[in-house]
Structure formats: structure tokens, C-alpha cells
Amino acid sequence: MTSSSPRRPSPLAPEIADRLKRSADGLLPAIAQQYDTGEVLMLGWMDDEALHRTLTTGRCTYWSRSRREYWVKGDTSGHFQWVKSVALDCDADTVLVKVDQVGAACHTGARTCFDADVLLAEGTAGADSTDGTARTDGTGTGTPGADQ
């Protein structure tokens, strides 16, 4: 696997490592969220070592799939992520890292990675694209239960 992180014994405590559901290449998606506003900042990838470093240093460490190396957010950009909390989702296959973001989170220089290409704006969900009427069944017909 060309994009896989290095394989080695897990540095995580067994009670954490045994719960993780990693991808085939040993990675977990890690969502970075601003701790005080709830703003979703970015998505990165962590293996056991990156998660261990994040938990023990208080700085977000990710595995770069393209460069095939670890990177600590802020080491080159100065845009640090100071860890406030780390949680697993209910399936133990995604990590949520609440951080205090200093500067831009996105490599483009934007505050977040999710503000430049909005596919659906807040307040427009459910509007029919042709007449502006609300859809209730997810099909665009406006007929409740039509998809059942």
C-alpha cells in the first residue's frame, strides 16, 4: 500500500488501541473543530502514532498520506492547533479533536477547509430547485411519503 503509514506496535494504551477501527491502511479520519465555537476546521488522518502524539503533546499531529510522514499542525505555518479534547465517535472509526486554532487551519490560508466550496447553503435545504417549494420526502415532489 503506497499511502499507508508505517506499521509498528501501537504506542497507544491497549484499551484505546483495541477499540479503534482503522482503514485498510491503518488510518483514522480526524476532524479538527474549534473548541469554543464548534466551527469545523479541517479533516486530517491519524494512525496510532499520530493519535498518541496528539494525546501526549497537546498539539495535533497528523499522518500525511501524500508526503508519507508525520506533521504537527503549525510547525511550518505557525498556525497551531492546541488540543482541548479528543473523542472517538460511536463506531470508534473517527476522531474528533477540539482545538484552539491559531491562524488558518487550511493549507490555502483560509480559516477552515470548508468555507470556499459550499454545495448547499444554510436555510436552502429542502427547497425545490424549480419552484422554491419545500420538499418533504427527499424526491422533490412535495408529496409527503411519496418515496415509501
C-alpha positions in Angstrom: 0.0 0.0 0.0 1.6 3.2 -1.1 -0.3 5.5 1.1 -0.1 3.6 4.3 1.6 4.8 7.4 4.4 2.9 8.9 3.4 -0.4 10.6 4.7 -0.8 14.1 3.4 -1.8 17.5 0.8 0.7 18.8 2.1 3.2 21.3 -1.5 3.7 22.5 -2.8 2.2 25.6 -4.3 -1.2 24.8 -7.8 -0.1 26.0 -7.7 2.6 23.3 -5.8 0.8 20.5 -8.1 -2.3 20.7 -11.2 -0.2 20.1 -10.0 1.6 17.0 -11.5 0.7 13.7 -8.8 1.8 11.2 -9.0 1.9 7.4 -7.1 -0.8 5.5 -4.0 1.4 5.5 -4.2 1.8 9.3 -5.6 5.4 9.4 -8.5 7.1 11.1 -10.1 10.4 9.9 -9.5 13.1 12.4 -11.9 16.1 12.4 -10.5 19.3 13.9 -13.1 21.5 15.4 -12.7 24.9 17.2 -13.5 24.1 20.8 -15.4 27.3 21.7 -17.4 28.0 18.6 -18.0 24.5 17.2 -16.6 25.6 13.8 -15.4 22.6 11.8 -11.8 23.5 10.7 -10.3 20.6 8.8 -10.1 16.8 8.3 -6.7 15.1 8.6 -5.6 11.5 9.0 -4.1 9.8 12.1 -2.5 6.4 12.7 -1.8 5.1 16.2 1.4 7.1 16.5 -0.1 10.4 15.4 -3.0 9.9 17.8 -0.6 9.0 20.6 1.5 12.2 19.9 -1.7 14.3 19.8 -2.8 12.9 23.1 0.5 13.3 24.8 1.9 16.6 23.4 -1.3 18.7 23.3 -0.6 19.5 19.6 -2.3 17.9 16.7 -0.2 15.5 14.8 -1.3 14.0 11.5 -0.1 11.5 9.0 0.4 13.0 5.6 -0.8 10.5 3.0 0.9 12.4 0.2 4.3 13.0 1.9 4.1 9.8 3.9 5.3 11.5 7.0 4.0 12.9 10.3 3.3 16.6 10.5 2.5 18.7 13.5 0.0 21.4 12.7 1.8 24.8 12.9 5.4 23.6 12.8 5.9 25.2 9.4 2.9 27.5 9.1 2.8 28.9 12.6 -1.0 28.1 12.5 -1.1 25.9 15.6 -3.8 23.6 16.9 -3.7 23.4 20.7 -5.7 20.3 21.8 -8.5 20.9 24.2 -10.2 17.4 24.0 -10.1 14.2 21.9 -13.1 11.9 21.4 -13.9 8.8 19.4 -17.2 8.6 17.6 -19.7 5.8 18.4 -18.1 3.4 16.0 -14.6 4.2 17.0 -13.6 4.9 13.4 -13.3 8.7 13.5 -11.6 11.0 15.9 -12.9 14.4 16.9 -10.2 16.8 18.1 -11.4 20.0 19.7 -8.7 22.6 19.4 -7.9 26.2 19.9 -6.8 27.1 16.3 -4.3 29.9 16.0 -4.4 31.3 12.4 -5.7 29.5 9.4 -6.5 25.8 9.6 -6.5 25.2 5.8 -3.3 24.9 3.8 -4.8 27.5 1.4 -4.6 30.1 4.1 -8.4 30.1 4.8 -9.7 29.8 8.3 -11.3 26.5 7.6 -11.2 23.9 4.8 -14.9 24.1 4.4 -15.8 27.6 3.6 -14.8 28.0 -0.1 -17.0 25.5 -1.9 -20.4 25.5 -0.3 -22.7 22.9 -2.0 -25.8 23.7 0.0 -26.2 27.0 1.9 -27.9 27.1 5.3 -31.6 27.7 5.0 -31.9 26.3 1.5 -32.1 22.6 2.3 -35.4 21.1 1.1 -36.2 23.9 -1.4 -37.3 22.6 -4.8 -34.9 23.8 -7.4 -37.7 24.7 -9.9 -40.4 26.4 -7.9 -38.9 27.1 -4.4 -41.5 24.9 -2.6 -40.3 22.8 0.3 -39.7 19.1 -0.3 -40.9 16.7 2.4 -39.9 13.4 1.0 -36.5 13.9 -0.4 -37.6 13.4 -4.0 -38.5 16.9 -4.9 -42.2 16.2 -5.5 -43.5 17.9 -2.4 -45.8 14.9 -1.7 -45.3 13.6 1.8 -44.5 9.9 1.9 -44.2 9.6 -1.9 -41.0 7.7 -1.7 -42.5 5.0 0.5 
